[in-house]
Structure formats: C-alpha cells, structure tokens
Amino acid sequence: MKEIVFAPGLTERIRQVYEDMERGYDQVAGRLNFSCDGCPDNCCDSWFQHHTFVEWGYLWMGFDQLPTAQQETILERSRLYIALSEQALARNERPQIMCPLNENGRCLLYEHRLMVCRTHGVPATMQRPDGKQLDFPGCFRCQELVKNTFKDSEMPQVPRMERTLLLRTLVKLENELMDGKRHLYPRLKLTIAQMLVAGPPKITMPHCER
C-alpha cells in the first residue's frame, strides 16, 4: 500500500515536534497533578478530526509497518467506524466510537499518533491562523480536577498547554513538504478512520520519496 515516505530529515523534525508536544503536556499535567491512571473512560472514543497532510502521511508511515493481516483488520474497523459515525451525525449526535487503531485499550500506532491524540486531556489554548482564540477545557476528569482545585476567581490562572506554536510548526513543515504549494490542496477535516480508508495522502513534491 506504500505510496509516500517522507525524506529522513523531515521525518526527524516531525518526531521532534511530537516530542515537544509530549513535554508540554507533561508539564501541564504535572502542575495540575493530573494523571490518566485509573480513569474509567478511554479518550480513544472521542470524536476527533485532523487537519494536516503532514500528520496524515506520518500516520501512514506507521500503518505501513504493520503486518498486512493487521492492516486489513484495522481497515475493516475503520470502514465500520465511518458508517457508524455518519449514522450518528445524521441524528445530530456527536459520534462516540472507539478508534480503529485501539486494541485492548492501547493504540497500535502510539509512536505515530496525531497532535490531538497527544495533547487531549489537559486544558489548552490555541490561536487559529485567522486569529480566533480556541480554549480546550481538557477531558471530563481533568475538568473535575480543575473545578475541585481552583475557585472561580482563579480560573484564569489554571495551567494550560499552548498549542499555537506546535500547530504553526506543523503547518510550516507541511508547507515545506508541499514545496510552498499547500494552498493548492484542499482543506482537511478527517478522522483517523477516514485517513486510513482513503490511503496515504497523494503528494508529489521534492521532499517525498516513493
């Protein structure tokens, strides 16, 4: 199924961005004394959509390393995920379906998981390219922790992970991947299941190897 492999230098820089995400998450989680240990829920059933070709391609680099039989099982689960999510959306409901990459509570592509997967849980902020400020309260367990720890007047002081620079770095890498022609490609708004079923992103640029 392989169609795209990033040049080694770009791959390493993507890994570095992901490491920065993990450090940022750990710092905020540590300041809040927050942990996923013992949580009765699993965030992998959250409805996440992703927006960059560079993460899509990196996800597929990991997927391509799995045995063929395992790939087929995941793709079958992905197709079911898409069908069930479309049914939920048609009912004006937010889908809550386990990610097709989750097996026995663990991500099969943990080292290749995307930004939202890496940063979900703790409070975060992000400024979109159009200047709009987005605030993420964190998962339900973290929201309860914040509510029980901080008074209403102290809410502005709640530690938050800043995602803006991380997103800008991803966009910069993506623009480099596409040789400055990112504007020629459509905007993305895909779930992991959709990314897997669609196959690797179709990019023909100098920074890709086939």
ZANUDO-260077 format. One record per residue: x, y, z of N, C-alpha, C, CB in turn; residue in three letters. Coordinates in steps of 0.1 Angstrom, whole numbers, padded with zeros to 4 digits, m for minus. Each point is the difference from the previous one (the first is absolute). Glycine has a CB too. Example, Ala and Ser with C-alpha at 12.3 -4.5 7.8 and 13.67 -1.06 7.14 Angstrom:
residues 2
SITE      nu      nv      nw     cau     cav     caw      cu      cv      cw     cbu     cbv     cbw   residu
SITE    0132   m0057    0078   m0009    0012    0000    0009    0012    0000   m0019   m0012    0012      ALA
SITE    0015    0023   m0019    0009    0011    0000   m0008    0011    0008    0012   m0006   m0022      SER
END
This chain:
residues 210
SITE      nu      nv      nw     cau     cav     caw      cu      cv      cw     cbu     cbv     cbw   residu
SITE    0008   m0012    0000   m0008    0012    0000    0009    0013    0000   m0018   m0013    0012      MET
SITE    0031    0011   m0010    0008    0012    0002    0000    0009   m0013    0015   m0013    0015      LYS
SITE   m0018    0026   m0012    0000    0010   m0011    0009    0012    0003   m0023   m0008   m0006      GLU
SITE    0026    0010    0019    0007    0012    0004    0009   m0002    0012   m0018    0014   m0010      ILE
SITE    0030   m0010    0010    0009   m0001    0011    0007    0014    0001    0004   m0026   m0002      VAL
SITE   m0004    0032    0013    0007    0013    0001    0015   m0002    0000   m0019    0009    0014      PHE
SITE    0025    0001   m0019    0015    0001    0000    0004   m0001    0014    0001    0013   m0021      ALA
SITE    0011   m0020    0024    0004   m0002    0014    0001    0013    0009    0013   m0019   m0009      PRO
SITE   m0008    0030    0003    0001    0012    0008   m0014    0005    0005    0021    0006   m0013      GLY
SITE   m0031   m0007    0004   m0013    0005    0003   m0006   m0009    0011   m0003    0010   m0023      LEU
SITE    0005   m0023    0021   m0006   m0010    0010    0005    0003    0014   m0001   m0017   m0018      THR
SITE    0014    0020    0019    0006    0003    0013   m0005    0012    0006    0020   m0011   m0007      GLU
SITE   m0023    0021   m0001   m0005    0013    0005   m0015   m0002    0005    0015    0013   m0016      ARG
SITE   m0022   m0021    0009   m0014   m0003    0005    0001   m0007    0013   m0009   m0002   m0023      ILE
SITE    0018   m0008    0025    0002   m0006    0013    0003    0010    0011    0008   m0021   m0012      ARG
SITE    0000    0031    0008    0004    0010    0010   m0012    0008    0005    0023    0001   m0011      GLN
SITE   m0032    0002    0001   m0012    0008    0004   m0008   m0008    0009    0000    0012   m0022      VAL
SITE   m0002   m0025    0019   m0007   m0009    0009    0006   m0001    0014   m0008   m0013   m0020      TYR
SITE    0021    0013    0021    0007   m0001    0013   m0003    0013    0007    0018   m0015   m0009      GLU
SITE   m0018    0026    0002   m0004    0013    0007   m0014    0000    0005    0016    0012   m0015      ASP
SITE   m0025   m0018    0008   m0014   m0001    0004    0000   m0008    0013   m0009    0001   m0023      MET
SITE    0016   m0012    0024   m0001   m0009    0012    0006    0007    0012    0002   m0020   m0015      GLU
SITE    0009    0028    0013    0006    0008    0011   m0010    0010    0005    0023   m0004   m0010      ARG
SITE   m0030    0011    0000   m0009    0010    0004   m0012   m0006    0008    0006    0014   m0020      GLY
SITE   m0011   m0025    0015   m0011   m0007    0007    0005   m0004    0014   m0009   m0009   m0022      TYR
SITE    0021    0003    0023    0004   m0005    0013    0002    0012    0010    0012   m0019   m0011      ASP
SITE   m0007    0030    0006    0002    0012    0009   m0014    0004    0006    0020    0007   m0013      GLN
SITE   m0030   m0005    0005   m0013    0004    0005   m0006   m0011    0009   m0003    0014   m0021      VAL
SITE    0004   m0026    0017   m0006   m0011    0008    0007   m0001    0013   m0005   m0013   m0020      ALA
SITE    0018    0016    0021    0007    0000    0012   m0004    0011    0009    0019   m0011   m0011      GLY
SITE   m0021    0023    0006   m0004    0011    0008   m0014   m0002    0006    0015    0015   m0014      ARG
SITE   m0023   m0022    0006   m0014   m0003    0005   m0001   m0012    0008   m0008    0011   m0020      LEU
SITE    0019   m0019    0021    0000   m0013    0007   m0010   m0009   m0007    0007    0011    0022      ASN
SITE   m0008   m0011   m0035   m0009   m0007   m0008    0006   m0012   m0006   m0013    0021   m0005      PHE
SITE    0005   m0032    0005    0005   m0013   m0006   m0012   m0008   m0005    0020    0000    0016      SER
SITE   m0017   m0008   m0027   m0011   m0008   m0005   m0001   m0013    0007    0005    0010   m0022      CYS
SITE    0004   m0013    0032    0000   m0013    0007   m0014   m0002    0007    0025    0002    0003      ASP
SITE   m0030   m0013   m0005   m0013   m0004    0007   m0012    0007   m0006    0013   m0003    0020      GLY
SITE   m0012    0009   m0032   m0012    0007   m0006   m0009   m0011   m0005    0014    0021   m0006      CYS
SITE   m0027   m0019    0008   m0010   m0010   m0004   m0003    0002   m0015   m0010   m0001    0023      PRO
SITE    0014    0012   m0029   m0003    0002   m0014    0012   m0002   m0009   m0017    0017    0008      ASP
SITE    0015   m0016   m0021    0011   m0001   m0009   m0002    0011   m0011    0003   m0025    0004      ASN
SITE    0007    0034   m0005   m0002    0012   m0009    0000   m0004   m0014    0012    0013    0017      CYS
SITE   m0008   m0026   m0020    0000   m0004   m0014   m0013   m0001   m0007    0021   m0012    0006      CYS
SITE   m0032    0013    0002   m0013    0000   m0006   m0006    0014   m0002   m0004   m0022    0011      ASP
SITE    0013    0032   m0009   m0004    0014   m0002    0000    0003   m0015    0010    0007    0022      SER
SITE   m0019    0002   m0026   m0001    0004   m0014    0010    0011   m0003   m0025   m0006    0000      TRP
SITE    0036    0001   m0007    0011    0009   m0004    0001    0001   m0015    0012   m0005    0021      PHE
SITE   m0010    0017   m0026    0003    0002   m0014    0013    0007   m0002   m0024    0001   m0006      GLN
SITE    0032   m0005   m0004    0013    0005   m0001    0002    0008   m0013    0008   m0020    0013      HIS
SITE    0002    0028   m0014    0000    0011   m0011    0013    0001   m0008   m0016    0012    0015      HIS
SITE    0026   m0020   m0013    0012    0002   m0007    0004   m0012   m0008    0007    0016    0018      THR
SITE   m0002   m0014   m0030    0005   m0011   m0009    0012   m0006    0006   m0009    0012   m0020      PHE
SITE    0017   m0004    0027    0013   m0005    0005   m0003   m0010    0011    0012    0022   m0005      VAL
SITE   m0022   m0020    0014   m0003   m0010    0010   m0007   m0012   m0007   m0003    0018    0017      GLU
SITE   m0005   m0016   m0027   m0006   m0011   m0007    0011   m0009   m0006   m0020    0014   m0005      TRP
SITE    0030   m0008   m0001    0011   m0008   m0006    0008   m0007    0011    0001    0016   m0019      GLY
SITE    0001   m0010    0030    0008   m0006    0011   m0007   m0011    0006    0011    0022    0004      TYR
SITE   m0024   m0021   m0003   m0009   m0011    0005    0002   m0012   m0009   m0016    0016    0010      LEU
SITE    0015   m0014   m0023    0001   m0011   m0010    0014   m0006    0000   m0017    0012   m0014      TRP
SITE    0027   m0004    0017    0014   m0006    0001    0000   m0011    0011    0010    0021   m0008      MET
SITE   m0017   m0018    0019   m0001   m0010    0011   m0009   m0012   m0004    0003    0018    0017      GLY
SITE   m0014   m0015   m0023   m0010   m0010   m0005    0006   m0010   m0010   m0019    0016    0004      PHE
SITE    0028   m0010   m0012    0006   m0008   m0011    0010   m0011    0006   m0002    0020   m0015      ASP
SITE    0006   m0018    0028    0009   m0009    0006   m0007   m0012    0007    0015    0019    0004      GLN
SITE   m0028   m0019   m0003   m0008   m0010    0006   m0001   m0012   m0010   m0013    0016    0014      LEU
SITE    0012   m0028   m0009   m0003   m0012   m0008   m0012    0002   m0009    0011   m0015    0017      PRO
SITE   m0011    0009   m0029   m0012    0002   m0009   m0013   m0004    0006    0016   m0004   m0018      THR
SITE   m0016   m0007    0025   m0012   m0005    0006   m0006    0010    0011    0008   m0024   m0004      ALA
SITE    0001    0029    0011   m0004    0010    0011   m0005    0013   m0007    0017   m0010    0016      GLN
SITE   m0011    0014   m0027   m0005    0011   m0008   m0014   m0002   m0004    0024    0005   m0008      GLN
SITE   m0027   m0017    0002   m0013   m0003   m0005   m0010    0001    0012    0010   m0014   m0019      GLU
SITE   m0007    0009    0030   m0009    0000    0012   m0003    0014    0004    0009   m0022    0008      THR
SITE    0001    0031   m0008   m0001    0014    0004   m0009    0007   m0011    0022    0000    0012      ILE
SITE   m0020   m0003   m0024   m0008    0007   m0011   m0014   m0005    0001    0020    0001   m0015      LEU
SITE   m0023   m0013    0018   m0014   m0005    0002   m0006    0008    0011    0006   m0023   m0008      GLU
SITE    0001    0025    0019   m0005    0007    0012   m0002    0015   m0004    0011   m0016    0016      ARG
SITE   m0002    0021   m0025   m0001    0014   m0004   m0013    0002   m0008    0025    0002    0000      SER
SITE   m0028   m0011   m0009   m0012    0001   m0008   m0012    0000    0008    0012   m0011   m0019      ARG
SITE   m0012    0002    0029   m0012    0000    0010   m0001    0013    0008    0002   m0025    0001      LEU
SITE    0010    0030    0003    0000    0013    0007   m0006    0011   m0008    0021   m0008    0012      TYR
SITE   m0018    0008   m0025   m0005    0011   m0008   m0015   m0001   m0002    0022    0000   m0012      ILE
SITE   m0027   m0013    0010   m0014   m0002   m0001   m0008    0004    0012    0005   m0019   m0016      ALA
SITE    0000    0015    0028   m0007    0003    0012    0001    0015    0004    0005   m0023    0008      LEU
SITE    0006    0029   m0012    0001    0015    0003   m0010    0008   m0009    0024   m0004    0007      SER
SITE   m0025   m0001   m0019   m0009    0007   m0009   m0015   m0001    0005    0016   m0005   m0020      GLU
SITE   m0019   m0007    0025   m0013   m0002    0006   m0003    0009    0011    0001   m0024   m0007      GLN
SITE    0009    0025    0016   m0001    0009    0012   m0002    0015   m0004    0014   m0017    0013      ALA
SITE   m0005    0021   m0023   m0001    0014   m0004   m0014    0003   m0007    0025    0000   m0003      LEU
SITE   m0030   m0010   m0004   m0013    0002   m0006   m0011    0002    0010    0007   m0014   m0019      ALA
SITE   m0005    0008    0031   m0009    0002    0012    0003    0013    0008   m0003   m0025    0001      ARG
SITE    0013    0033   m0006    0004    0012    0007    0007   m0004    0013   m0018    0014   m0011      ASN
SITE    0024   m0025    0011    0007   m0005    0012    0015    0001   m0002   m0019   m0015    0007      GLU
SITE    0027    0018    0003    0015   m0001   m0001    0004   m0015    0001    0003    0024    0010      ARG
SITE    0004   m0029   m0020    0003   m0014    0001    0009   m0003    0012   m0001   m0001   m0025      PRO
SITE   m0001   m0010    0031    0009   m0005    0011    0003   m0015   m0003   m0010    0017    0017      GLN
SITE    0020   m0019   m0025    0003   m0014   m0005    0015   m0002    0002   m0019    0001   m0017      ILE
SITE    0023   m0013    0021    0014   m0003    0002    0008    0001   m0013   m0007   m0015    0019      MET
SITE    0019    0022   m0018    0009    0002   m0011    0004   m0014   m0005    0008    0022    0009      CYS
SITE   m0008   m0024   m0023    0004   m0013   m0005    0014   m0004    0003   m0016    0005   m0018      PRO
SITE    0025    0005    0022    0013   m0004    0004    0002   m0005    0014    0007    0017   m0016      LEU
SITE   m0018   m0016    0024    0000   m0004    0014   m0002   m0015    0001   m0008    0023    0008      ASN
SITE    0016   m0030   m0001   m0001   m0014    0001    0003   m0004    0015    0006   m0004   m0024      GLU
SITE   m0016   m0001    0031    0002   m0003    0014    0005    0012    0008    0006   m0024   m0006      ASN
SITE   m0012    0035    0003    0003    0013    0007    0013    0007   m0003   m0013   m0011    0018      GLY
SITE    0020    0006   m0028    0013    0006   m0004    0000    0004   m0015    0011   m0014    0017      ARG
SITE   m0004    0024   m0020    0001    0005   m0014    0010   m0008   m0007   m0006    0023    0006      CYS
SITE    0002   m0029   m0018    0009   m0008   m0008    0011    0008   m0007   m0018   m0016   m0003      LEU
SITE    0016    0029    0002    0010    0009   m0006    0003    0011    0009   m0009   m0005   m0023      LEU
SITE    0012    0002    0036    0003    0009    0010    0011    0010   m0003   m0008   m0017    0016      TYR
SITE    0018    0013   m0022    0011    0008   m0004   m0003    0010   m0012    0016   m0018    0008      GLU
SITE   m0027    0015   m0015   m0004    0008   m0011   m0013    0007    0002    0012   m0016   m0015      HIS
SITE   m0017    0016    0027   m0013    0006    0003    0001    0015   m0003   m0005   m0017    0018      ARG
SITE   m0007    0023   m0020    0000    0014   m0005   m0001    0010    0011   m0011   m0008   m0020      LEU
SITE    0012    0021    0017    0001    0011    0010   m0012    0000    0010    0013    0013   m0017      MET
SITE   m0025   m0014    0012   m0011    0000    0009    0000   m0012    0009   m0013    0012   m0017      VAL
SITE    0017   m0023    0012    0001   m0012    0009    0011    0002    0011   m0007   m0015   m0019      CYS
SITE    0018    0022    0016    0011    0002    0009   m0003    0011    0010    0015   m0007   m0018      ARG
SITE   m0024    0016    0015   m0002    0012    0008   m0013    0000    0008    0015    0013   m0015      THR
SITE   m0025   m0022    0011   m0013    0000    0006    0002   m0005    0015   m0011   m0004   m0023      HIS
SITE    0003    0010    0031    0000   m0003    0014    0002    0011    0009    0009   m0021   m0006      GLY
SITE    0002    0029    0004    0002    0012    0009   m0006    0013   m0007    0021   m0012    0009      VAL
SITE   m0023    0022   m0001   m0005    0013   m0006    0010    0005   m0010   m0013    0005    0021      PRO
SITE    0008    0001   m0031    0009    0005   m0011   m0006    0012   m0007    0009   m0023   m0003      ALA
SITE    0000    0031   m0003   m0005    0011   m0008    0007    0000   m0014   m0004    0014    0021      THR
SITE   m0002   m0008   m0031    0006    0000   m0013   m0006    0012   m0008    0004   m0025    0001      MET
SITE    0005    0032   m0008   m0005    0010   m0009    0000   m0005   m0014    0009    0018    0016      GLN
SITE   m0020   m0017   m0022   m0001   m0005   m0014    0006    0010   m0010   m0021   m0012    0006      ARG
SITE    0024    0008   m0018    0007    0009   m0009   m0009    0013   m0003    0011   m0020   m0011      PRO
SITE   m0024    0019    0013   m0009    0012   m0002    0000    0009    0012   m0014   m0013   m0016      ASP
SITE    0022    0009    0027    0000    0008    0012   m0009   m0003    0011    0007    0017   m0015      GLY
SITE   m0016   m0026    0012   m0010   m0004    0010    0007   m0009    0011   m0019    0001   m0017      LYS
SITE    0016    0002    0029    0006   m0007    0012   m0010   m0011    0004    0012    0021    0008      GLN
SITE   m0006   m0033   m0008   m0008   m0012    0005    0005   m0005    0013   m0003   m0006   m0024      LEU
SITE   m0006    0003    0033    0003   m0005    0013   m0006   m0015    0002    0000    0024    0009      ASP
SITE    0009   m0032   m0005   m0004   m0014    0002    0000   m0003    0015    0009   m0007   m0023      PHE
SITE   m0020    0003    0029    0000   m0002    0015    0007   m0013    0005   m0021    0013    0000      PRO
SITE    0024   m0022   m0009    0005   m0013    0004   m0010   m0010    0001    0017    0012    0012      GLY
SITE   m0014   m0025   m0009   m0009   m0010    0001   m0009    0001    0012    0016   m0015   m0011      CYS
SITE   m0027    0007    0012   m0009    0002    0011    0007   m0001    0014   m0019   m0009   m0015      PHE
SITE    0028   m0001    0016    0007   m0002    0012    0009    0012    0004    0000   m0025   m0004      ARG
SITE    0006    0031   m0005    0009    0012    0002   m0009    0012    0004    0018   m0009   m0016      CYS
SITE   m0030    0010    0009   m0009    0011    0004   m0005   m0001    0014   m0007    0001   m0024      GLN
SITE    0005   m0013    0028   m0005   m0002    0014    0012    0003    0010   m0016   m0018   m0007      GLU
SITE    0028    0015    0003    0011    0003    0009    0002    0015    0001    0011   m0021   m0007      LEU
SITE   m0012    0028   m0004    0002    0015    0000   m0012    0006    0008    0011   m0001   m0023      VAL
SITE   m0023   m0004    0021   m0011    0006    0008    0001   m0002    0015   m0014   m0005   m0020      LYS
SITE    0020   m0006    0024    0002   m0003    0014    0012    0006    0006   m0012   m0021   m0004      ASN
SITE    0021    0026   m0005    0013    0006    0005    0000    0015    0000    0011   m0021   m0009      THR
SITE   m0017    0027   m0001    0000    0014   m0002   m0013    0007    0002    0018   m0003   m0016      PHE
SITE   m0018    0014    0023   m0012    0008    0001   m0003    0007   m0013    0005    0004    0025      LYS
SITE   m0018    0001   m0026   m0004    0006   m0013    0009    0012   m0003   m0023   m0007    0004      ASP
SITE    0027    0014    0006    0009    0012   m0002    0014   m0004   m0004   m0014    0013    0017      SER
SITE    0018   m0026   m0015    0013   m0004   m0003    0001   m0007   m0014    0004   m0003    0025      GLU
SITE   m0015    0002   m0032    0000   m0008   m0012    0010    0006   m0011   m0024   m0005    0005      MET
SITE    0025    0018   m0005    0010    0005   m0010    0015   m0005    0003   m0015    0020   m0003      PRO
SITE    0017   m0025    0015    0013   m0004    0004    0002   m0015   m0002    0001    0018    0016      GLN
SITE   m0011   m0025   m0021    0001   m0014   m0002    0011   m0003   m0011   m0024   m0003    0006      VAL
SITE    0034   m0006   m0003    0010   m0003   m0010   m0006   m0005   m0013    0016   m0005    0018      PRO
SITE   m0011    0010   m0029   m0005   m0004   m0013    0011   m0003   m0010   m0021    0013    0004      ARG
SITE    0019   m0023   m0012    0010   m0003   m0010   m0002    0009   m0012    0001   m0024    0008      MET
SITE    0009    0031   m0013   m0001    0008   m0011    0003   m0008   m0013    0007    0021    0014      GLU
SITE   m0017   m0023   m0023    0002   m0008   m0012    0003    0009   m0012   m0016   m0016    0010      ARG
SITE    0016    0029   m0009    0001    0008   m0012    0013   m0002   m0007   m0014    0017    0011      THR
SITE    0025   m0016   m0004    0013   m0002   m0006    0002   m0014   m0006    0010    0017    0016      LEU
SITE   m0016   m0027   m0009    0001   m0013   m0005   m0007   m0002   m0014    0002   m0008    0024      LEU
SITE   m0014    0014   m0024   m0008    0000   m0013    0008    0008   m0011   m0022   m0002    0014      LEU
SITE    0027    0013   m0010    0007    0008   m0010    0012   m0008   m0006   m0007    0022    0012      ARG
SITE    0014   m0029   m0003    0011   m0008   m0005   m0004   m0011   m0009    0012    0005    0021      THR
SITE   m0023   m0011   m0018   m0006   m0011   m0009   m0003    0006   m0013   m0009   m0012    0020      LEU
SITE    0002    0024   m0020   m0003    0006   m0013    0012    0004   m0008   m0021    0009    0011      VAL
SITE    0031   m0004   m0004    0013    0003   m0007    0006   m0012   m0006    0004    0018    0016      LYS
SITE   m0004   m0030   m0009    0005   m0012   m0006   m0008   m0005   m0011    0009   m0006    0022      LEU
SITE   m0022    0008   m0021   m0009   m0004   m0011    0002    0009   m0012   m0017   m0008    0017      GLU
SITE    0019    0021   m0015    0003    0008   m0012    0013   m0003   m0007   m0013    0018    0012      ASN
SITE    0023   m0022   m0003    0012   m0005   m0006   m0001   m0013   m0007    0012    0012    0019      GLU
SITE   m0020   m0021   m0014   m0003   m0012   m0006   m0006    0002   m0014   m0004   m0011    0022      LEU
SITE   m0005    0021   m0023   m0007    0003   m0013    0007    0010   m0008   m0021   m0006    0011      MET
SITE    0033    0009   m0008    0009    0010   m0007   m0007    0013   m0002    0009   m0019   m0012      ASP
SITE   m0016    0024    0023   m0006    0013    0000   m0013    0000   m0007    0022    0010    0001      GLY
SITE   m0028   m0021   m0005   m0012   m0001   m0008   m0012   m0005    0009    0014   m0003   m0021      LYS
SITE   m0013    0004    0034   m0011   m0005    0008   m0014    0006   m0004    0017   m0003    0019      ARG
SITE   m0017    0015   m0023   m0012    0007   m0004   m0007   m0007   m0012    0009    0021    0009      HIS
SITE   m0002   m0029   m0016   m0006   m0007   m0012   m0007   m0013    0004    0018    0010   m0014      LEU
SITE   m0017   m0014    0027   m0006   m0012    0004   m0013    0003    0008    0023   m0011    0001      TYR
SITE   m0032    0002    0000   m0013    0003    0007    0003    0000    0015   m0013   m0011   m0018      PRO
SITE    0004    0018    0026    0000    0000    0014   m0004   m0014    0005   m0005    0025    0001      ARG
SITE    0012   m0029    0010   m0003   m0014    0006   m0008    0001    0012    0021   m0008   m0009      LEU
SITE   m0030   m0001    0010   m0008   m0002    0013   m0004   m0014    0000   m0009    0024   m0001      LYS
SITE    0018   m0033    0005   m0002   m0014   m0001    0003   m0007    0014    0007    0001   m0024      LEU
SITE   m0015   m0012    0026    0003   m0008    0012    0012   m0009   m0004   m0024    0001    0008      THR
SITE    0029   m0008    0002    0011   m0010   m0003   m0006   m0011   m0009    0011    0005    0022      ILE
SITE   m0023   m0009   m0019   m0006   m0011   m0009   m0001    0005   m0014   m0013   m0008    0020      ALA
SITE    0010    0020   m0023   m0001    0005   m0013    0014    0001   m0007   m0021    0012    0006      GLN
SITE    0031   m0008    0002    0013    0000   m0005    0005   m0013   m0004    0005    0019    0014      MET
SITE   m0008   m0030   m0006    0005   m0013   m0003   m0007   m0006   m0012    0005   m0003    0024      LEU
SITE   m0019    0005   m0025   m0007   m0006   m0011    0003    0007   m0013   m0018   m0006    0016      VAL
SITE    0021    0019   m0016    0003    0008   m0012    0014   m0004   m0005   m0014    0018    0008      ALA
SITE    0023   m0024    0000    0013   m0003   m0004    0010    0012    0003   m0009   m0015   m0018      GLY
SITE    0021    0014    0015    0010    0011    0003   m0004    0012   m0008    0018   m0017    0004      PRO
SITE   m0014    0029    0001   m0003    0012   m0008    0007    0000   m0013   m0004    0013    0022      PRO
SITE   m0002   m0008   m0032    0006    0000   m0013    0008    0013   m0002   m0019   m0014   m0010      LYS
SITE    0031    0014    0013    0009    0012   m0001    0012   m0004   m0009   m0007    0008    0023      ILE
SITE    0010    0001   m0033    0011   m0002   m0008    0009    0012    0001   m0013   m0015   m0016      THR
SITE    0022    0015    0025    0009    0011    0002    0014   m0004    0003   m0019    0012    0010      MET
SITE    0029   m0003   m0011    0014   m0004    0001    0004   m0006    0014    0005    0019   m0016      PRO
SITE   m0013   m0016    0026    0003   m0005    0013   m0006   m0014    0004    0003    0024    0007      HIS
SITE   m0009   m0030   m0018   m0006   m0013    0002    0008   m0011   m0008   m0023    0011    0005      CYS
SITE    0023   m0023    0000    0006   m0011   m0008   m0010   m0010   m0002    0023    0005    0009      GLU
SITE   m0023   m0012   m0021   m0010   m0010   m0003    0007   m0013   m0003   m0016    0017   m0008      ARG
END
